[in-house]
């Protein structure tokens, strides 16, 4: 009995911290994703149910670290109020000639979002020495390129007009990600609420 419990505690959990999108926002992003798919780009297409804005990828962590992470998240946002961010353009990682990911993001990054991400990053150092992001680049992944892309087709995909998609930021989620042959399965382990604005 004790041996089983110890084994469970030692099993790493793949986690990240993110802003989870509401249903209407996921629906708008799914339309953009469908427009990209219609151009003929050969890619993998994440489920709209998994659309999210990552604030911090934690990687594989021990279960013992979870209470500290939850506490630090709560402390980080205790004085922060809800806000909106606007996504309105498509981009690619790492570059157009060697595309791996097509994403949607903002043409101008919200200062409140930058502050939220930075403060979470700093607070979590009290729990574990997580890898620091070189530069926070807010985005939502819409597709993962699976084959060498035809450059003309790919450029056509990036020219799609996304319109203005408003994303409300009112919660921060600690998410567990389980990888499977059919794709990642996400489940919220903890959520912290921002104050009403």
Residue pairs with C-beta under 8 A, 6 or more apart in sequence:
8 63
9 62
9 63
9 64
10 62
11 63
12 60
12 61
12 62
13 60
13 61
13 62
13 63
13 66
13 176
14 59
14 60
14 176
14 177
14 178
14 179
15 58
15 59
15 61
15 69
15 174
15 175
15 176
15 177
15 189
16 54
16 55
16 56
16 57
16 58
16 175
16 177
17 54
17 55
17 56
17 58
17 73
17 120
17 172
17 173
17 174
17 175
18 52
18 53
18 54
18 55
18 172
18 173
18 175
19 52
19 53
19 55
19 167
19 169
19 171
19 172
19 173
20 52
20 171
20 173
20 175
20 188
20 191
21 29
21 51
21 52
21 53
21 140
21 167
22 168
25 51
25 165
25 166
25 167
25 168
26 48
26 49
26 51
27 48
28 163
28 165
29 48
29 51
29 104
29 140
29 142
29 165
30 48
30 51
32 90
32 104
32 142
32 160
32 162
32 165
33 45
33 48
33 142
33 143
35 160
36 43
36 90
36 102
36 142
36 143
36 157
36 160
37 43
37 45
37 143
39 153
39 156
39 157
39 160
40 150
40 153
41 102
41 143
41 145
41 149
41 153
41 154
41 157
42 145
42 146
42 147
42 149
43 102
43 143
43 144
43 145
43 146
43 147
44 143
44 144
44 145
44 146
45 142
45 143
46 141
46 142
46 143
46 144
46 183
46 184
47 183
49 186
50 183
50 184
50 186
51 140
52 140
52 173
52 175
52 186
53 138
53 139
53 140
53 167
55 116
55 117
55 120
55 172
56 117
56 120
56 121
56 124
56 130
56 133
58 69
58 124
58 128
58 130
59 130
59 131
61 69
61 128
65 127
65 128
66 174
66 189
66 190
68 126
68 127
68 128
69 124
69 127
69 174
69 190
70 174
70 189
70 190
70 192
72 120
72 123
72 124
72 126
72 127
73 120
73 123
73 172
73 174
73 190
73 192
74 192
75 123
76 116
76 119
76 120
76 123
76 172
76 192
77 116
77 172
77 192
77 193
77 194
79 195
80 112
80 115
80 116
80 194
80 195
81 194
81 195
81 196
81 197
82 168
82 169
82 170
82 194
82 195
82 196
82 197
83 110
83 112
83 113
83 169
83 194
83 197
84 166
84 167
84 168
84 169
85 106
85 110
85 112
85 113
85 138
85 166
85 167
85 169
86 106
86 110
86 164
86 165
86 166
86 167
87 104
87 105
87 106
87 140
87 162
87 164
87 165
87 167
88 106
88 107
88 162
88 163
88 164
88 165
89 104
89 105
89 106
89 107
89 162
90 102
90 103
90 104
90 142
90 157
90 158
90 160
90 162
91 102
91 103
91 104
91 105
91 139
91 158
92 99
92 100
92 101
92 102
92 103
92 154
92 158
93 99
93 100
93 101
93 103
94 100
96 151
96 154
96 155
96 158
97 151
99 145
99 149
99 154
100 144
100 145
101 141
101 143
101 144
101 145
102 141
102 142
102 143
102 145
102 157
102 158
103 139
103 140
103 141
103 142
104 139
104 140
104 142
104 162
104 165
105 137
105 138
105 139
105 140
106 138
109 138
110 138
112 169
113 138
113 169
114 136
116 169
116 172
117 136
117 138
118 136
120 172
121 130
121 132
121 133
124 130
169 194
170 193
170 194
171 191
171 192
171 193
171 194
172 191
172 192
172 194
173 188
173 190
173 191
174 188
174 189
174 190
174 191
175 186
175 187
175 188
175 189
176 186
176 187
176 188
176 189
177 184
177 185
177 186
178 184
178 185
178 187
